[in-house]
Structure formats: C-alpha cells, structure tokens
Amino acid sequence: MPVKAHQASDYLTTPEDIAAYLNAAIEEMGEDPRLLMKALRNVAAAQGGVSALARHAKLDRVALSRALSGRRHPRLDTLAKVAAACGVKLQFSA
C-alpha cells in the first residue's frame, strides 16, 4: 500500500478544527514554544499562506513570517491578532 503524505493544514478547515489543533500543540509543547509556532505556521498555510494571513490579521508579512519561524518568541499581541484572524481566541482555563 503506497504511503500518501499529508499536510496538517489540509484538515484545518473550521475555527473549531483550528482551536483543537492549537490546544493540542499547547498541551504538547512543554517548555519549548517551537511546536506551537510550527502549529501556527500550519494554520497560516490553511488560511492561504503567511501572506494571506498577514493581510487578514493586519500584520507585516515579514514580521509574521519571522514570528512563525520557531526561532523567535512572538509577542502576545501578534498571537492575539493571528488567532482572531483565524476565528479563534486566546484564553486560559484552570
């Protein structure tokens, strides 16, 4: 049976899917936020790419690309704008 590659972004079609995916990434990331940044990059791909997401979130494309690179720690306002552009919100729970 041939193996078919899949992209996580193929399955991120609704805000509910995106929220569940990002929540799973947060649970798995521990102290290394690079996993969350990779998950956000996959969300960006599902939204039409970093350029499209940057336009929708009213962010600079280069700055967003750097924030999602996994090499930097994005600012909270950047995360909030990206989340809002994807139809989800940041929240805390106990």
Backbone atoms as SQL, in Angstrom:
CREATE TABLE atoms (id INTEGER PRIMARY KEY, chain TEXT, resi INTEGER, resn TEXT, atom TEXT, x REAL, y REAL, z REAL);
INSERT INTO atoms VALUES
  (1, 'A', 1, 'MET', 'N', 0.850, -1.174, 0.000),
  (2, 'A', 1, 'MET', 'CA', 0.000, 0.000, 0.000),
  (3, 'A', 1, 'MET', 'C', 0.893, 1.233, 0.000),
  (4, 'A', 2, 'PRO', 'N', 0.710, 2.129, -0.954),
  (5, 'A', 2, 'PRO', 'CA', 1.541, 3.328, -1.008),
  (6, 'A', 2, 'PRO', 'C', 1.220, 4.271, 0.149),
  (7, 'A', 3, 'VAL', 'N', 2.252, 4.950, 0.585),
  (8, 'A', 3, 'VAL', 'CA', 2.103, 5.927, 1.655),
  (9, 'A', 3, 'VAL', 'C', 1.855, 7.290, 1.031),
  (10, 'A', 4, 'LYS', 'N', 0.834, 7.963, 1.503),
  (11, 'A', 4, 'LYS', 'CA', 0.499, 9.276, 0.976),
  (12, 'A', 4, 'LYS', 'C', 0.851, 10.321, 2.028),
  (13, 'A', 5, 'ALA', 'N', 1.624, 11.296, 1.635),
  (14, 'A', 5, 'ALA', 'CA', 1.970, 12.390, 2.543),
  (15, 'A', 5, 'ALA', 'C', 0.732, 13.236, 2.795),
  (16, 'A', 6, 'HIS', 'N', 0.639, 13.760, 3.983),
  (17, 'A', 6, 'HIS', 'CA', -0.477, 14.660, 4.271),
  (18, 'A', 6, 'HIS', 'C', 0.059, 15.918, 4.927),
  (19, 'A', 7, 'GLN', 'N', -0.694, 16.944, 4.798),
  (20, 'A', 7, 'GLN', 'CA', -0.362, 18.221, 5.413),
  (21, 'A', 7, 'GLN', 'C', -1.406, 18.498, 6.488),
  (22, 'A', 8, 'ALA', 'N', -0.952, 18.907, 7.667),
  (23, 'A', 8, 'ALA', 'CA', -1.892, 19.243, 8.739),
  (24, 'A', 8, 'ALA', 'C', -2.864, 20.314, 8.275),
  (25, 'A', 9, 'SER', 'N', -2.376, 21.230, 7.458),
  (26, 'A', 9, 'SER', 'CA', -3.226, 22.332, 7.005),
  (27, 'A', 9, 'SER', 'C', -4.432, 21.849, 6.193),
  (28, 'A', 10, 'ASP', 'N', -4.359, 20.653, 5.618),
  (29, 'A', 10, 'ASP', 'CA', -5.490, 20.119, 4.860),
  (30, 'A', 10, 'ASP', 'C', -6.698, 19.850, 5.753),
  (31, 'A', 11, 'TYR', 'N', -6.479, 19.695, 7.048),
  (32, 'A', 11, 'TYR', 'CA', -7.542, 19.327, 7.976),
  (33, 'A', 11, 'TYR', 'C', -8.006, 20.496, 8.843),
  (34, 'A', 12, 'LEU', 'N', -7.442, 21.661, 8.648),
  (35, 'A', 12, 'LEU', 'CA', -7.774, 22.822, 9.464),
  (36, 'A', 12, 'LEU', 'C', -8.741, 23.722, 8.701),
  (37, 'A', 13, 'THR', 'N', -9.964, 23.253, 8.568),
  (38, 'A', 13, 'THR', 'CA', -10.925, 23.945, 7.713),
  (39, 'A', 13, 'THR', 'C', -11.931, 24.798, 8.469),
  (40, 'A', 14, 'THR', 'N', -12.066, 24.606, 9.768),
  (41, 'A', 14, 'THR', 'CA', -13.029, 25.379, 10.556),
  (42, 'A', 14, 'THR', 'C', -12.327, 25.980, 11.772),
  (43, 'A', 15, 'PRO', 'N', -12.896, 27.033, 12.349),
  (44, 'A', 15, 'PRO', 'CA', -12.323, 27.569, 13.585),
  (45, 'A', 15, 'PRO', 'C', -12.250, 26.511, 14.698),
  (46, 'A', 16, 'GLU', 'N', -13.211, 25.600, 14.730),
  (47, 'A', 16, 'GLU', 'CA', -13.195, 24.532, 15.741),
  (48, 'A', 16, 'GLU', 'C', -12.003, 23.608, 15.530),
  (49, 'A', 17, 'ASP', 'N', -11.719, 23.260, 14.273),
  (50, 'A', 17, 'ASP', 'CA', -10.551, 22.431, 13.959),
  (51, 'A', 17, 'ASP', 'C', -9.266, 23.141, 14.365),
  (52, 'A', 18, 'ILE', 'N', -9.193, 24.420, 14.047),
  (53, 'A', 18, 'ILE', 'CA', -8.005, 25.210, 14.360),
  (54, 'A', 18, 'ILE', 'C', -7.805, 25.288, 15.867),
  (55, 'A', 19, 'ALA', 'N', -8.887, 25.555, 16.612),
  (56, 'A', 19, 'ALA', 'CA', -8.790, 25.653, 18.073),
  (57, 'A', 19, 'ALA', 'C', -8.325, 24.330, 18.678),
  (58, 'A', 20, 'ALA', 'N', -8.886, 23.225, 18.222),
  (59, 'A', 20, 'ALA', 'CA', -8.494, 21.916, 18.759),
  (60, 'A', 20, 'ALA', 'C', -7.025, 21.626, 18.448),
  (61, 'A', 21, 'TYR', 'N', -6.598, 21.954, 17.244),
  (62, 'A', 21, 'TYR', 'CA', -5.207, 21.726, 16.825),
  (63, 'A', 21, 'TYR', 'C', -4.238, 22.566, 17.662),
  (64, 'A', 22, 'LEU', 'N', -4.558, 23.846, 17.844),
  (65, 'A', 22, 'LEU', 'CA', -3.672, 24.709, 18.627),
  (66, 'A', 22, 'LEU', 'C', -3.666, 24.316, 20.096),
  (67, 'A', 23, 'ASN', 'N', -4.818, 23.915, 20.638),
  (68, 'A', 23, 'ASN', 'CA', -4.850, 23.444, 22.024),
  (69, 'A', 23, 'ASN', 'C', -3.994, 22.194, 22.205),
  (70, 'A', 24, 'ALA', 'N', -4.033, 21.293, 21.243),
  (71, 'A', 24, 'ALA', 'CA', -3.190, 20.095, 21.319),
  (72, 'A', 24, 'ALA', 'C', -1.714, 20.474, 21.256),
  (73, 'A', 25, 'ALA', 'N', -1.377, 21.441, 20.410),
  (74, 'A', 25, 'ALA', 'CA', 0.018, 21.884, 20.311),
  (75, 'A', 25, 'ALA', 'C', 0.484, 22.506, 21.624),
  (76, 'A', 26, 'ILE', 'N', -0.375, 23.298, 22.255),
  (77, 'A', 26, 'ILE', 'CA', -0.014, 23.915, 23.530),
  (78, 'A', 26, 'ILE', 'C', 0.202, 22.850, 24.594),
  (79, 'A', 27, 'GLU', 'N', -0.648, 21.842, 24.616),
  (80, 'A', 27, 'GLU', 'CA', -0.503, 20.773, 25.602),
  (81, 'A', 27, 'GLU', 'C', 0.786, 19.991, 25.403),
  (82, 'A', 28, 'GLU', 'N', 1.210, 19.828, 24.164),
  (83, 'A', 28, 'GLU', 'CA', 2.396, 19.033, 23.859),
  (84, 'A', 28, 'GLU', 'C', 3.697, 19.816, 23.915),
  (85, 'A', 29, 'MET', 'N', 3.645, 21.129, 23.869),
  (86, 'A', 29, 'MET', 'CA', 4.870, 21.907, 23.706),
  (87, 'A', 29, 'MET', 'C', 5.754, 21.953, 24.941),
  (88, 'A', 30, 'GLY', 'N', 5.185, 21.765, 26.123),
  (89, 'A', 30, 'GLY', 'CA', 6.001, 21.850, 27.328),
  (90, 'A', 30, 'GLY', 'C', 6.654, 23.216, 27.433),
  (91, 'A', 31, 'GLU', 'N', 7.967, 23.233, 27.586),
  (92, 'A', 31, 'GLU', 'CA', 8.694, 24.499, 27.706),
  (93, 'A', 31, 'GLU', 'C', 9.308, 24.958, 26.387),
  (94, 'A', 32, 'ASP', 'N', 9.010, 24.265, 25.312),
  (95, 'A', 32, 'ASP', 'CA', 9.575, 24.604, 24.007),
  (96, 'A', 32, 'ASP', 'C', 8.474, 25.137, 23.086),
  (97, 'A', 33, 'PRO', 'N', 8.379, 26.456, 22.915),
  (98, 'A', 33, 'PRO', 'CA', 7.292, 27.029, 22.122),
  (99, 'A', 33, 'PRO', 'C', 7.418, 26.794, 20.617),
  (100, 'A', 34, 'ARG', 'N', 8.496, 26.167, 20.156),
  (101, 'A', 34, 'ARG', 'CA', 8.653, 25.956, 18.713),
  (102, 'A', 34, 'ARG', 'C', 7.546, 25.077, 18.149),
  (103, 'A', 35, 'LEU', 'N', 7.015, 24.152, 18.950),
  (104, 'A', 35, 'LEU', 'CA', 5.922, 23.311, 18.471),
  (105, 'A', 35, 'LEU', 'C', 4.670, 24.149, 18.205),
  (106, 'A', 36, 'LEU', 'N', 4.389, 25.087, 19.084),
  (107, 'A', 36, 'LEU', 'CA', 3.248, 25.975, 18.861),
  (108, 'A', 36, 'LEU', 'C', 3.471, 26.833, 17.621),
  (109, 'A', 37, 'MET', 'N', 4.684, 27.305, 17.424),
  (110, 'A', 37, 'MET', 'CA', 4.967, 28.135, 16.249),
  (111, 'A', 37, 'MET', 'C', 4.798, 27.318, 14.964),
  (112, 'A', 38, 'LYS', 'N', 5.206, 26.058, 14.983),
  (113, 'A', 38, 'LYS', 'CA', 5.013, 25.189, 13.822),
  (114, 'A', 38, 'LYS', 'C', 3.517, 24.978, 13.571),
  (115, 'A', 39, 'ALA', 'N', 2.771, 24.796, 14.653),
  (116, 'A', 39, 'ALA', 'CA', 1.323, 24.628, 14.519),
  (117, 'A', 39, 'ALA', 'C', 0.693, 25.893, 13.929),
  (118, 'A', 40, 'LEU', 'N', 1.129, 27.051, 14.384),
  (119, 'A', 40, 'LEU', 'CA', 0.604, 28.306, 13.835),
  (120, 'A', 40, 'LEU', 'C', 0.992, 28.477, 12.372),
  (121, 'A', 41, 'ARG', 'N', 2.165, 27.998, 11.987),
  (122, 'A', 41, 'ARG', 'CA', 2.553, 28.047, 10.573),
  (123, 'A', 41, 'ARG', 'C', 1.634, 27.153, 9.746),
  (124, 'A', 42, 'ASN', 'N', 1.269, 25.978, 10.296),
  (125, 'A', 42, 'ASN', 'CA', 0.326, 25.099, 9.598),
  (126, 'A', 42, 'ASN', 'C', -1.039, 25.764, 9.477),
  (127, 'A', 43, 'VAL', 'N', -1.453, 26.478, 10.515),
  (128, 'A', 43, 'VAL', 'CA', -2.711, 27.220, 10.461),
  (129, 'A', 43, 'VAL', 'C', -2.625, 28.298, 9.380),
  (130, 'A', 44, 'ALA', 'N', -1.497, 28.981, 9.317),
  (131, 'A', 44, 'ALA', 'CA', -1.311, 30.000, 8.276),
  (132, 'A', 44, 'ALA', 'C', -1.443, 29.369, 6.892),
  (133, 'A', 45, 'ALA', 'N', -0.859, 28.194, 6.708),
  (134, 'A', 45, 'ALA', 'CA', -0.971, 27.505, 5.417),
  (135, 'A', 45, 'ALA', 'C', -2.431, 27.199, 5.090),
  (136, 'A', 46, 'ALA', 'N', -3.194, 26.827, 6.106),
  (137, 'A', 46, 'ALA', 'CA', -4.607, 26.522, 5.894),
  (138, 'A', 46, 'ALA', 'C', -5.409, 27.772, 5.566),
  (139, 'A', 47, 'GLN', 'N', -4.902, 28.926, 5.960),
  (140, 'A', 47, 'GLN', 'CA', -5.585, 30.194, 5.719),
  (141, 'A', 47, 'GLN', 'C', -5.149, 30.834, 4.400),
  (142, 'A', 48, 'GLY', 'N', -4.393, 30.122, 3.602),
  (143, 'A', 48, 'GLY', 'CA', -3.950, 30.645, 2.313),
  (144, 'A', 48, 'GLY', 'C', -2.502, 31.094, 2.303),
  (145, 'A', 49, 'GLY', 'N', -1.779, 30.809, 3.369),
  (146, 'A', 49, 'GLY', 'CA', -0.360, 31.155, 3.445),
  (147, 'A', 49, 'GLY', 'C', -0.116, 32.321, 4.384),
  (148, 'A', 50, 'VAL', 'N', 1.156, 32.539, 4.679),
  (149, 'A', 50, 'VAL', 'CA', 1.542, 33.601, 5.603),
  (150, 'A', 50, 'VAL', 'C', 1.121, 34.965, 5.067),
  (151, 'A', 51, 'SER', 'N', 1.276, 35.187, 3.773),
  (152, 'A', 51, 'SER', 'CA', 0.904, 36.484, 3.200),
  (153, 'A', 51, 'SER', 'C', -0.578, 36.776, 3.373),
  (154, 'A', 52, 'ALA', 'N', -1.414, 35.796, 3.085),
  (155, 'A', 52, 'ALA', 'CA', -2.859, 35.979, 3.222),
  (156, 'A', 52, 'ALA', 'C', -3.244, 36.194, 4.686),
  (157, 'A', 53, 'LEU', 'N', -2.646, 35.408, 5.576),
  (158, 'A', 53, 'LEU', 'CA', -2.952, 35.564, 6.989),
  (159, 'A', 53, 'LEU', 'C', -2.474, 36.917, 7.504),
  (160, 'A', 54, 'ALA', 'N', -1.313, 37.353, 7.062),
  (161, 'A', 54, 'ALA', 'CA', -0.792, 38.658, 7.475),
  (162, 'A', 54, 'ALA', 'C', -1.747, 39.776, 7.044),
  (163, 'A', 55, 'ARG', 'N', -2.253, 39.703, 5.809),
  (164, 'A', 55, 'ARG', 'CA', -3.217, 40.711, 5.337),
  (165, 'A', 55, 'ARG', 'C', -4.476, 40.699, 6.200),
  (166, 'A', 56, 'HIS', 'N', -4.988, 39.512, 6.463),
  (167, 'A', 56, 'HIS', 'CA', -6.221, 39.385, 7.235),
  (168, 'A', 56, 'HIS', 'C', -6.037, 39.850, 8.680),
  (169, 'A', 57, 'ALA', 'N', -4.856, 39.589, 9.251),
  (170, 'A', 57, 'ALA', 'CA', -4.572, 39.978, 10.638),
  (171, 'A', 57, 'ALA', 'C', -4.043, 41.406, 10.751),
  (172, 'A', 58, 'LYS', 'N', -3.846, 42.049, 9.583),
  (173, 'A', 58, 'LYS', 'CA', -3.287, 43.411, 9.532),
  (174, 'A', 58, 'LYS', 'C', -1.897, 43.459, 10.184),
  (175, 'A', 59, 'LEU', 'N', -1.061, 42.498, 9.780),
  (176, 'A', 59, 'LEU', 'CA', 0.319, 42.410, 10.251),
  (177, 'A', 59, 'LEU', 'C', 1.260, 42.463, 9.059),
  (178, 'A', 60, 'ASP', 'N', 2.476, 42.880, 9.297),
  (179, 'A', 60, 'ASP', 'CA', 3.504, 42.863, 8.266),
  (180, 'A', 60, 'ASP', 'C', 3.859, 41.412, 7.944),
  (181, 'A', 61, 'ARG', 'N', 3.887, 41.071, 6.658),
  (182, 'A', 61, 'ARG', 'CA', 4.150, 39.696, 6.246),
  (183, 'A', 61, 'ARG', 'C', 5.498, 39.194, 6.738),
  (184, 'A', 62, 'VAL', 'N', 6.535, 39.993, 6.594),
  (185, 'A', 62, 'VAL', 'CA', 7.872, 39.579, 7.011),
  (186, 'A', 62, 'VAL', 'C', 7.918, 39.367, 8.523),
  (187, 'A', 63, 'ALA', 'N', 7.306, 40.277, 9.264),
  (188, 'A', 63, 'ALA', 'CA', 7.282, 40.147, 10.720),
  (189, 'A', 63, 'ALA', 'C', 6.523, 38.893, 11.142),
  (190, 'A', 64, 'LEU', 'N', 5.401, 38.610, 10.479),
  (191, 'A', 64, 'LEU', 'CA', 4.649, 37.411, 10.809),
  (192, 'A', 64, 'LEU', 'C', 5.442, 36.164, 10.460),
  (193, 'A', 65, 'SER', 'N', 6.085, 36.163, 9.321),
  (194, 'A', 65, 'SER', 'CA', 6.904, 35.019, 8.941),
  (195, 'A', 65, 'SER', 'C', 8.007, 34.768, 9.968),
  (196, 'A', 66, 'ARG', 'N', 8.638, 35.822, 10.428),
  (197, 'A', 66, 'ARG', 'CA', 9.676, 35.679, 11.453),
  (198, 'A', 66, 'ARG', 'C', 9.084, 35.150, 12.756),
  (199, 'A', 67, 'ALA', 'N', 7.915, 35.667, 13.127),
  (200, 'A', 67, 'ALA', 'CA', 7.279, 35.227, 14.363),
  (201, 'A', 67, 'ALA', 'C', 6.928, 33.741, 14.318),
  (202, 'A', 68, 'LEU', 'N', 6.547, 33.259, 13.137),
  (203, 'A', 68, 'LEU', 'CA', 6.158, 31.858, 12.991),
  (204, 'A', 68, 'LEU', 'C', 7.323, 30.941, 12.633),
  (205, 'A', 69, 'SER', 'N', 8.518, 31.487, 12.570),
  (206, 'A', 69, 'SER', 'CA', 9.679, 30.692, 12.158),
  (207, 'A', 69, 'SER', 'C', 10.095, 29.664, 13.195),
  (208, 'A', 70, 'GLY', 'N', 9.727, 29.885, 14.450),
  (209, 'A', 70, 'GLY', 'CA', 10.162, 28.991, 15.511),
  (210, 'A', 70, 'GLY', 'C', 11.497, 29.390, 16.106),
  (211, 'A', 71, 'ARG', 'N', 12.116, 30.423, 15.551),
  (212, 'A', 71, 'ARG', 'CA', 13.406, 30.882, 16.063),
  (213, 'A', 71, 'ARG', 'C', 13.253, 32.080, 16.994),
  (214, 'A', 72, 'ARG', 'N', 12.075, 32.642, 17.024),
  (215, 'A', 72, 'ARG', 'CA', 11.817, 33.813, 17.867),
  (216, 'A', 72, 'ARG', 'C', 10.594, 33.555, 18.727),
  (217, 'A', 73, 'HIS', 'N', 10.468, 34.353, 19.749),
  (218, 'A', 73, 'HIS', 'CA', 9.277, 34.304, 20.591),
  (219, 'A', 73, 'HIS', 'C', 8.350, 35.428, 20.147),
  (220, 'A', 74, 'PRO', 'N', 7.188, 35.079, 19.620),
  (221, 'A', 74, 'PRO', 'CA', 6.286, 36.125, 19.137),
  (222, 'A', 74, 'PRO', 'C', 5.677, 36.911, 20.295),
  (223, 'A', 75, 'ARG', 'N', 5.296, 38.123, 20.005),
  (224, 'A', 75, 'ARG', 'CA', 4.657, 38.959, 21.010),
  (225, 'A', 75, 'ARG', 'C', 3.207, 38.508, 21.197),
  (226, 'A', 76, 'LEU', 'N', 2.688, 38.768, 22.368),
  (227, 'A', 76, 'LEU', 'CA', 1.321, 38.374, 22.686),
  (228, 'A', 76, 'LEU', 'C', 0.318, 39.037, 21.750),
  (229, 'A', 77, 'ASP', 'N', 0.533, 40.301, 21.405),
  (230, 'A', 77, 'ASP', 'CA', -0.408, 40.966, 20.506),
  (231, 'A', 77, 'ASP', 'C', -0.394, 40.332, 19.117),
  (232, 'A', 78, 'THR', 'N', 0.769, 39.828, 18.689),
  (233, 'A', 78, 'THR', 'CA', 0.842, 39.130, 17.403),
  (234, 'A', 78, 'THR', 'C', 0.035, 37.841, 17.463),
  (235, 'A', 79, 'LEU', 'N', 0.205, 37.073, 18.538),
  (236, 'A', 79, 'LEU', 'CA', -0.566, 35.835, 18.688),
  (237, 'A', 79, 'LEU', 'C', -2.061, 36.121, 18.719),
  (238, 'A', 80, 'ALA', 'N', -2.457, 37.172, 19.433),
  (239, 'A', 80, 'ALA', 'CA', -3.880, 37.511, 19.524),
  (240, 'A', 80, 'ALA', 'C', -4.443, 37.904, 18.158),
  (241, 'A', 81, 'LYS', 'N', -3.689, 38.665, 17.374),
  (242, 'A', 81, 'LYS', 'CA', -4.153, 39.075, 16.037),
  (243, 'A', 81, 'LYS', 'C', -4.254, 37.878, 15.100),
  (244, 'A', 82, 'VAL', 'N', -3.280, 36.979, 15.170),
  (245, 'A', 82, 'VAL', 'CA', -3.308, 35.777, 14.328),
  (246, 'A', 82, 'VAL', 'C', -4.498, 34.910, 14.726),
  (247, 'A', 83, 'ALA', 'N', -4.691, 34.719, 16.019),
  (248, 'A', 83, 'ALA', 'CA', -5.821, 33.913, 16.486),
  (249, 'A', 83, 'ALA', 'C', -7.142, 34.505, 15.997),
  (250, 'A', 84, 'ALA', 'N', -7.311, 35.804, 16.171),
  (251, 'A', 84, 'ALA', 'CA', -8.552, 36.452, 15.738),
  (252, 'A', 84, 'ALA', 'C', -8.760, 36.305, 14.232),
  (253, 'A', 85, 'ALA', 'N', -7.694, 36.439, 13.465),
  (254, 'A', 85, 'ALA', 'CA', -7.796, 36.301, 12.006),
  (255, 'A', 85, 'ALA', 'C', -8.193, 34.886, 11.597),
  (256, 'A', 86, 'CYS', 'N', -7.911, 33.916, 12.468),
  (257, 'A', 86, 'CYS', 'CA', -8.257, 32.514, 12.190),
  (258, 'A', 86, 'CYS', 'C', -9.605, 32.118, 12.783),
  (259, 'A', 87, 'GLY', 'N', -10.267, 33.072, 13.452),
  (260, 'A', 87, 'GLY', 'CA', -11.574, 32.784, 14.024),
  (261, 'A', 87, 'GLY', 'C', -11.539, 32.129, 15.382),
  (262, 'A', 88, 'VAL', 'N', -10.390, 32.180, 16.052),
  (263, 'A', 88, 'VAL', 'CA', -10.266, 31.613, 17.390),
  (264, 'A', 88, 'VAL', 'C', -9.761, 32.699, 18.330),
  (265, 'A', 89, 'LYS', 'N', -9.768, 32.426, 19.628),
  (266, 'A', 89, 'LYS', 'CA', -9.293, 33.400, 20.592),
  (267, 'A', 89, 'LYS', 'C', -8.381, 32.717, 21.610),
  (268, 'A', 90, 'LEU', 'N', -7.524, 33.533, 22.191),
  (269, 'A', 90, 'LEU', 'CA', -6.663, 33.052, 23.259),
  (270, 'A', 90, 'LEU', 'C', -7.463, 33.068, 24.550),
  (271, 'A', 91, 'GLN', 'N', -7.307, 32.037, 25.360),
  (272, 'A', 91, 'GLN', 'CA', -7.980, 32.032, 26.648),
  (273, 'A', 91, 'GLN', 'C', -7.221, 31.133, 27.606),
  (274, 'A', 92, 'PHE', 'N', -7.516, 31.293, 28.868),
  (275, 'A', 92, 'PHE', 'CA', -6.881, 30.498, 29.905),
  (276, 'A', 92, 'PHE', 'C', -7.950, 29.666, 30.595),
  (277, 'A', 93, 'SER', 'N', -7.573, 28.514, 31.106),
  (278, 'A', 93, 'SER', 'CA', -8.504, 27.701, 31.873),
  (279, 'A', 93, 'SER', 'C', -7.750, 27.042, 33.011),
  (280, 'A', 94, 'ALA', 'N', -8.493, 26.719, 34.048),
  (281, 'A', 94, 'ALA', 'CA', -7.885, 26.054, 35.212),
  (282, 'A', 94, 'ALA', 'C', -8.244, 24.582, 35.183);
